[in-house]
Amino acid sequence: QVQLVESGGGLVQAGGSLRLSCGASGNIFSANTMGWYRQAPGKQREVVAVIDPDDKITYAQSVRGRFINSRGYAGPTVYFDMTDLRPDDTGIYFCNYITGTNDYWGQGTQVTVSY
């Protein structure tokens, strides 16, 4: 089992910035894919950014150039630096961890961007 703990969500005005963090613990493997998904009210969960075992990062087009996904140096941690936030970035952001055929999710952290 793997446990994911997210932090860093909150309320911010449009144009502002936030940093999300996600730490993984438990049965960790060095080869893993970690990423961020978000779910806006009334919408399906969508992928926002994913970093693969080779540290290749893929971003959703809507956040490209504004958000940066990176790995931490101490343990299986990912950071999500979000800048120039927009109201349509509002949603619950979930951390995801995949290793082999196992797929784990964090509890989610709320990000609200006001006008």
C-alpha positions in Angstrom: 0.0 0.0 0.0 1.0 3.6 -0.7 -0.3 6.6 1.2 -0.3 10.0 -0.4 -0.6 13.3 1.5 -1.3 16.5 -0.3 -1.0 20.0 1.0 -1.0 23.6 -0.2 -4.4 24.3 -1.6 -6.4 27.4 -0.7 -8.1 30.5 -1.9 -6.3 32.9 -4.2 -7.2 35.8 -6.4 -6.9 35.5 -10.2 -3.3 36.1 -11.2 -2.0 34.7 -8.0 0.1 31.6 -7.2 -0.1 28.5 -5.1 2.2 25.6 -4.5 0.9 22.1 -4.0 2.9 19.3 -2.5 2.3 15.5 -2.4 4.4 13.1 -0.4 4.2 9.3 -0.8 4.9 6.8 1.9 4.6 3.0 2.3 5.5 0.5 -0.3 7.4 2.9 -2.5 9.3 2.0 -5.7 11.8 4.2 -7.3 10.3 3.7 -10.7 7.0 5.6 -10.5 4.8 8.0 -12.2 3.4 10.9 -10.2 0.9 13.4 -11.3 -1.8 15.9 -10.6 -5.5 15.7 -11.6 -8.2 18.1 -10.9 -12.0 18.0 -10.7 -14.0 21.1 -11.1 -17.6 21.3 -9.8 -19.9 19.3 -12.0 -17.1 18.1 -14.2 -15.1 14.9 -14.6 -11.7 14.5 -13.2 -9.0 15.5 -15.7 -5.3 15.2 -15.9 -3.3 18.4 -15.3 0.4 17.2 -15.2 2.2 13.9 -15.1 5.9 13.1 -14.5 7.1 9.7 -15.6 9.9 7.5 -14.2 12.3 9.2 -16.6 11.2 12.6 -15.3 9.5 13.5 -18.5 6.7 15.8 -17.8 3.4 16.2 -19.7 1.0 19.1 -19.1 -2.5 19.7 -20.1 -2.6 22.4 -22.7 -4.7 24.7 -20.5 -1.9 24.9 -17.9 1.2 24.8 -20.1 3.5 27.7 -19.3 1.7 28.5 -16.1 2.2 25.4 -13.9 5.3 23.5 -13.2 5.4 19.9 -11.9 8.7 18.8 -10.3 10.0 16.0 -8.1 11.5 16.6 -4.7 15.0 15.4 -3.8 14.1 13.8 -0.5 11.9 10.8 -1.1 8.9 10.4 -3.4 7.5 13.9 -3.4 6.1 16.1 -6.2 5.5 19.8 -6.1 3.1 21.7 -8.3 3.9 25.4 -8.7 0.9 27.1 -10.1 1.2 30.7 -11.3 -1.2 33.1 -13.1 -4.1 31.2 -11.7 -7.5 31.7 -13.3 -11.0 31.1 -12.0 -11.4 28.1 -14.3 -8.4 26.5 -12.5 -10.8 26.1 -9.5 -11.3 22.5 -8.3 -10.1 19.7 -6.1 -6.6 18.7 -7.0 -5.6 15.1 -6.5 -2.2 13.6 -6.4 -1.7 10.3 -8.2 1.0 7.7 -7.9 1.5 4.7 -10.2 4.0 2.0 -10.0 3.6 -1.2 -12.1 -0.1 -2.0 -12.1 -0.8 -0.2 -8.8 -2.6 3.1 -8.8 -3.0 5.3 -5.7 -4.8 8.6 -5.1 -4.5 11.3 -2.4 -7.5 12.7 -0.6 -7.5 15.9 -2.7 -6.8 19.5 -1.8 -9.2 22.4 -2.8 -8.0 25.2 -4.9 -10.3 28.2 -5.4 -9.4 31.1 -7.6 -11.6 34.2 -7.3 -12.2 36.9 -9.8 
